[in-house]
Amino acid sequence: MELRPFASRIVVGLIAACAIAVAISAVVLWPSHRQHEVPVQFQSAAPGGRIDFVTGEVVAQSRAACLNKQAGMVLAEAAAVAPTADGPCIDSTVRITSGKDKDAYTLLEVATNRAQSGTAPGQVRQELSRSQLDKPQPGQPDLQIGDKVRLIASPGADGSSTSYTFYDFSRGRSTIVWAVLFVLAVVLVAAWRGLRSVIGLVLAFVVLLYFALPAILDGESPVAVALTASAAILLVVIYLAHGVSLRTSAALLGTLTSLAAAAVLSYLAVATMKLTGLSGEQTTNLQVYQNGISTDGILLAGFIIGALGVLNDVTITQASAVFELASGGRSRRESFTAAMRVGRDHIASTVYTLVFAYAGSALPLLLLFSVAGQSFSDLATTDTVAVELARAFVGGIAIAASVPLTTGIAVLLVHRHERPDNLRAPLDPTKIGVAGRHARRAE
């Protein structure tokens, strides 16, 4: 019996049902895109509580004494700074390049380690080298002439003047350069398929930015929003990057099913490990900003979205492996067995990828705990580390489940090929046709 037509109808039907469910869910959860009020603790003194940002460029710099009265003021010309050898502060003159004070100047003052150590100019303490003493204090920006920066514009005490403080480096141009290099690398190696994958990535961020985030801020269930957004991304991105085919459909159905399993596993992990996510500063700030959002829901949504990319990678590989193996004349059982060997190798390498990716992101925290002298058991059971471990565990289990699931679906969708001549068992020439008669005469 040829299973392919029957199995293909079932797979296509299930994917169509998922697409309809995602569309209905998106309509129900669609955000209002209303303007959210800024909490008092995050408001500035600017009109409407809005924080205004401007850009600037460091044009001059010198070592000087601290507490310069010109710091933050709007200056018509470059700041007048009295340079001091081994001064405890670094004074940087910044030309404002946007906003109402464009082309004016301001002064940013950054304290060095010398200021905190109490070392007088010309003296160096033994605890720190001269180069260490001259570096900005931890958390302070290391500004250089030519750096592009972003400044916070705050109303002055009298309400008419404006003062400026450092906010962050301006990374717009460098970000664009790296993005272009990324796109070129992908397109040069993967050609049109690489370009389609980049387009799919852009669409994925559009879904996250214009649907998922506003819907969660509107108070919708983060888990429902994450599942809807993830499924919508998969339905578009997989077909866009890999084309419309039964092979791609097998990978898509395997990914959607594994994603649902990851959601269940995430819920069980959060519940059994008593994870809160409140150890992260961002989560705490979010609770202050929008206390109606469930921290458990945000944690679960992060688990689901985090598993999306790696599941897609594994399922596409498995589906492709099955179809390629079957095209070589293997039976369904042989294709399944061979593809599972590929899948086991993929699972092993992907688990390493998951764990080391999370370990890399948590490296500063791991170093901090190491300095504190905490044992590994104490470290692993803290909320911050346990969240990352649970994320890796859930992702690993979902990957392990996706391999046989996707392989099985793909096996049902392949053609039942006959073996090519060079793969068939050798036949006895004495038993067939003219070749048999010639063989008997030769004997």
C-alpha positions in Angstrom: 0.0 0.0 0.0 1.4 3.4 -0.9 1.2 5.6 2.2 2.4 8.8 0.6 -0.9 10.2 -0.8 -2.8 9.4 2.4 -0.1 10.7 4.7 0.4 13.9 2.6 -3.3 14.7 2.9 -3.1 14.3 6.7 0.0 16.5 7.0 -1.3 19.2 4.8 -4.6 19.1 6.6 -2.9 19.5 10.0 -0.8 22.4 8.8 -3.9 24.1 7.4 -5.7 23.6 10.7 -2.7 25.1 12.5 -2.7 28.1 10.2 -6.4 28.7 10.8 -5.9 28.4 14.6 -3.0 30.8 14.4 -5.1 33.3 12.4 -8.0 33.1 14.9 -5.6 33.4 17.8 -3.9 36.4 16.2 -7.3 38.2 15.8 -8.3 37.5 19.4 -4.9 38.6 20.8 -4.3 41.5 18.4 -2.8 44.4 20.3 -4.5 47.8 20.5 -1.2 49.6 20.1 -2.4 52.2 22.6 0.1 54.5 24.3 1.1 53.2 27.7 1.6 55.6 30.5 5.1 56.0 31.8 5.3 55.2 35.6 6.3 58.1 37.8 9.6 56.5 38.8 10.6 56.4 35.1 9.4 59.8 34.2 11.7 62.7 33.5 10.9 66.3 34.1 10.3 66.8 30.4 6.8 67.5 29.1 4.7 64.3 29.2 7.4 62.5 31.3 9.3 61.8 28.1 13.1 61.3 28.1 14.7 63.2 25.2 17.9 61.8 23.6 20.3 63.7 21.3 23.5 62.6 19.6 27.0 64.1 19.9 30.6 63.6 19.0 33.6 63.8 21.3 35.9 66.5 19.8 38.4 67.2 22.6 39.6 65.5 25.8 42.0 66.2 28.6 42.9 65.1 32.2 41.8 67.5 34.8 40.5 68.0 38.4 37.0 66.7 39.1 33.8 68.7 39.8 34.1 71.0 36.7 31.2 73.4 36.9 30.8 73.3 33.1 29.9 69.6 33.1 26.5 69.0 31.5 26.0 72.7 30.6 25.2 74.0 27.1 28.3 75.8 25.8 28.6 78.1 22.8 32.1 77.0 22.2 34.4 74.2 23.3 34.8 73.9 27.0 37.7 75.7 28.7 39.5 73.0 30.7 42.7 73.5 32.7 44.7 70.3 32.0 46.2 68.6 35.0 48.9 65.9 34.7 47.6 62.7 36.2 44.3 64.4 36.9 41.7 62.2 38.6 39.0 62.9 36.0 38.8 62.8 32.2 36.9 65.9 30.7 35.5 65.2 27.3 34.2 68.1 25.2 31.2 66.9 23.1 29.7 68.7 20.1 25.9 68.2 20.1 24.8 67.0 16.6 21.0 66.9 17.0 18.2 68.5 19.0 17.5 72.1 19.8 21.1 72.7 20.8 22.6 71.3 17.7 26.2 72.6 17.0 26.6 73.7 20.6 28.9 72.0 23.0 28.8 70.3 26.4 31.3 68.7 28.8 31.2 65.2 30.1 33.3 64.4 33.2 34.3 60.8 33.9 36.1 59.8 37.1 39.1 57.5 36.9 40.2 54.9 39.5 42.7 57.5 40.6 39.8 59.6 42.0 38.5 56.7 44.1 41.9 55.7 45.3 42.6 59.1 46.8 46.0 59.2 45.0 47.3 62.7 44.6 48.6 63.9 41.2 52.1 62.6 40.5 51.8 59.7 43.0 50.9 56.1 42.3 49.7 53.6 44.8 51.2 50.1 44.8 47.9 48.3 44.7 47.1 49.5 41.1 49.4 50.1 38.2 49.5 53.6 36.6 47.6 52.3 33.6 44.9 50.9 35.9 44.6 54.1 37.9 44.1 56.1 34.7 41.2 54.0 33.5 37.6 55.1 34.0 35.9 53.6 37.1 33.8 50.5 36.5 30.5 51.4 34.9 31.9 54.6 33.5 32.3 55.1 29.7 35.8 54.9 28.2 35.4 57.9 25.8 37.9 58.7 23.0 38.1 61.6 20.6 35.8 60.9 17.6 33.4 58.6 19.5 29.7 59.1 18.6 27.6 59.2 21.8 23.9 59.5 22.8 23.1 62.1 25.5 20.1 62.6 27.8 18.7 66.1 27.6 17.2 67.1 31.0 15.6 70.4 31.9 17.7 72.5 34.2 16.7 73.7 37.6 15.2 76.9 36.3 13.2 75.1 33.7 14.6 77.1 30.7 18.1 75.7 30.4 19.0 72.1 29.5 21.7 69.8 30.9 23.2 66.9 29.2 24.5 63.6 30.6 26.0 60.5 28.9 23.5 57.8 28.1 25.3 55.3 25.7 27.5 55.1 22.6 25.8 55.7 19.3 26.2 52.4 17.4 23.9 53.0 14.5 26.6 53.1 11.8 28.6 50.2 13.1 25.4 48.1 13.5 24.4 48.7 9.9 27.9 47.8 8.7 27.8 44.4 10.6 24.3 43.8 9.4 25.3 44.3 5.8 28.3 42.0 6.2 26.0 39.4 7.7 23.6 39.6 4.8 26.4 39.4 2.3 28.0 36.4 3.9 24.7 34.5 4.0 23.7 35.4 0.4 27.2 34.7 -1.1 27.2 31.2 0.4 23.5 30.3 0.3 22.5 32.4 -2.8 18.7 33.0 -3.2 17.8 30.6 -0.4 20.1 32.7 1.9 18.4 35.9 0.8 15.0 34.4 1.5 16.1 33.3 5.0 17.2 36.9 5.7 13.8 38.2 4.5 12.2 35.6 6.8 14.3 36.8 9.7 13.2 40.4 9.1 9.5 39.2 9.0 10.1 37.3 12.3 11.3 40.5 14.0 8.3 42.4 12.6 5.9 39.8 14.2 7.7 40.1 17.5 7.9 43.9 17.6 4.4 44.7 16.2 2.4 41.8 17.6 4.0 39.9 20.4 5.4 42.7 22.5 2.4 45.1 22.2 0.0 42.2 22.9 1.9 41.3 26.1 1.9 44.9 27.2 -1.9 45.0 26.7 -2.2 42.3 29.3 -2.7 39.2 27.1 -1.3 35.9 28.2 2.4 35.8 27.4 2.3 32.1 26.7 -0.6 32.4 24.3 1.1 35.3 22.5 4.4 33.5 22.3 2.8 30.3 20.9 0.8 32.3 18.3 3.8 34.5 17.3 6.1 31.5 17.1 3.7 29.4 15.0 3.1 32.4 12.7 6.8 32.9 12.2 7.3 29.2 11.4 4.4 29.1 8.9 5.9 32.0 6.9 9.7 31.6 7.4 10.1 27.8 6.7 8.2 27.9 3.4 9.9 31.2 2.5 13.4 29.9 3.1 13.0 26.3 1.9 10.2 26.4 -0.6 6.8 24.8 -0.6 7.2 21.0 -0.6 6.3 17.9 1.3 9.8 17.9 2.7 9.3 21.4 4.1 5.9 20.5 5.4 7.3 17.5 7.3 9.8 19.8 9.0 7.1 22.4 9.7 4.7 19.9 11.3 7.6 18.4 13.3 8.6 21.8 14.5 5.1 22.9 15.5 4.5 19.7 17.4 7.9 20.0 19.2 7.1 23.6 20.0 3.9 22.6 21.7 5.9 20.0 23.7 8.4 22.6 24.6 5.6 24.8 26.0 4.4 21.9 28.2 7.9 21.1 29.3 8.6 24.8 30.1 5.5 25.0 32.3 6.5 21.8 34.2 10.1 23.1 34.6 9.0 26.5 36.0 6.5 24.9 38.3 8.7 22.1 39.7 11.9 24.2 40.0 10.0 27.1 41.5 11.5 29.6 39.0 10.5 33.2 39.3 12.9 35.1 37.0 12.8 38.0 39.5 16.6 37.7 40.0 17.1 39.5 36.6 17.2 43.3 36.8 15.1 43.6 33.6 12.3 41.5 35.0 12.2 43.6 38.2 12.1 46.8 36.2 9.3 45.4 34.0 7.3 44.6 37.1 7.7 48.2 38.2 6.8 49.5 34.8 3.9 47.1 34.1 2.9 45.2 37.2 0.0 43.5 35.5 2.3 41.3 33.4 2.9 37.8 34.9 6.5 37.1 35.5 5.9 33.4 35.2 4.2 34.0 31.8 7.2 36.1 30.6 9.5 33.3 31.7 7.5 30.7 29.8 7.3 32.9 26.7 11.0 33.3 26.8 11.5 29.5 26.9 9.1 29.0 24.0 10.6 31.7 21.7 14.2 30.6 22.7 13.5 27.0 21.5 12.2 28.2 18.1 15.3 28.6 16.1 17.1 25.5 17.3 14.1 23.3 16.7 13.7 24.6 13.2 17.3 23.8 12.5 17.0 20.2 13.7 13.7 19.4 11.9 14.8 20.8 8.6 17.9 18.7 8.7 16.0 15.6 9.5 13.4 16.0 6.8 16.1 16.7 4.2 18.1 13.7 5.3 15.1 11.4 5.0 14.2 12.6 1.5 17.8 12.4 0.3 18.3 8.9 1.7 15.0 7.7 0.1 16.0 9.1 -3.3 18.9 6.7 -3.3 16.6 3.7 -3.4 16.4 2.9 0.3 13.2 1.6 1.8 11.3 3.6 4.4 12.7 1.5 7.3 16.2 1.9 6.0 15.7 5.6 5.4 14.4 6.0 9.0 17.3 4.1 10.5 19.9 6.0 8.5 18.3 9.4 9.2 18.2 8.6 12.9 21.9 8.1 12.9 22.2 11.6 11.4 19.8 12.9 14.0 21.7 11.4 16.9 24.8 13.2 15.9 22.8 16.4 15.4 21.3 16.1 18.9 24.7 15.6 20.5 26.1 18.7 18.8 23.0 20.9 19.4 22.9 20.1 23.1 26.5 21.4 23.4 25.4 24.5 21.4 22.5 25.2 23.8 24.4 24.7 27.0 27.5 26.7 26.0 25.3 29.5 24.5 23.6 30.0 27.8 26.9 29.6 29.7 28.5 32.2 27.6 25.6 34.7 28.2 25.9 34.1 32.0 29.7 34.2 32.1 29.9 37.5 34.1 27.5 36.1 36.6 29.4 32.8 36.9 32.6 34.8 37.5 30.9 36.9 40.2 29.8 33.7 42.0 33.3 32.3 41.7 34.8 35.4 43.3 32.2 35.1 46.1 33.5 31.5 46.8 30.1 29.8 46.4 30.0 26.1 45.8 28.7 24.7 42.5 25.6 23.3 44.1 24.8 26.7 45.6 25.5 28.4 42.3 23.4 25.9 40.2 20.4 26.4 42.5 20.2 30.2 42.4 17.3 31.5 40.5 19.4 33.2 37.8 21.5 30.2 37.0 18.6 27.7 37.4 16.6 29.7 34.8 19.3 29.2 32.2 19.8 25.6 33.1 16.0 25.0 32.8 16.1 26.7 29.4 18.8 24.4 28.3 17.1 21.3 29.7 13.8 22.1 28.1 15.4 22.9 24.7 17.4 19.7 24.8 14.4 17.5 25.6 12.4 19.2 22.9 15.2 18.7 20.4 15.5 15.0 21.3 11.8 14.5 20.8 11.7 16.4 17.5 14.2 14.1 15.8 12.3 10.8 15.8 9.0 12.8 15.3 10.1 14.7 12.2 11.9 11.6 10.8 8.8 9.5 11.2 6.6 12.2 9.4 9.1 12.6 6.6 9.4 8.8 6.1 5.6 8.6 5.5 5.8 11.3 2.9 8.6 9.9 0.7 8.1 8.0 -2.6 8.5 4.2 -2.4 11.5 4.0 -4.7 12.7 0.8 -6.5 16.4 0.1 -5.9 18.7 1.2 -8.7 20.4 -1.6 -10.7 23.7 -1.1 -9.0 22.1 -1.5 -5.6 20.2 -4.7 -6.3 21.4 -8.1 -5.2 23.5 -9.9 -7.9 21.4 -12.4 -9.9 22.5 -16.0 -10.9 23.1 -15.9 -14.7 22.6 -19.6 -15.0 18.9 -19.2 -14.3 17.8 -16.4 -16.7 17.5 -15.9 -20.5 20.3 -15.9 -23.0 22.9 -15.1 -20.4 22.0 -18.3 -18.7 22.4 -20.4 -21.8 25.8 -18.9 -22.5 26.9 -19.6 -18.9 25.8 -23.3 -19.2 27.7 -23.7 -22.5 30.8 -22.2 -20.9 30.6 -24.8 -18.2 
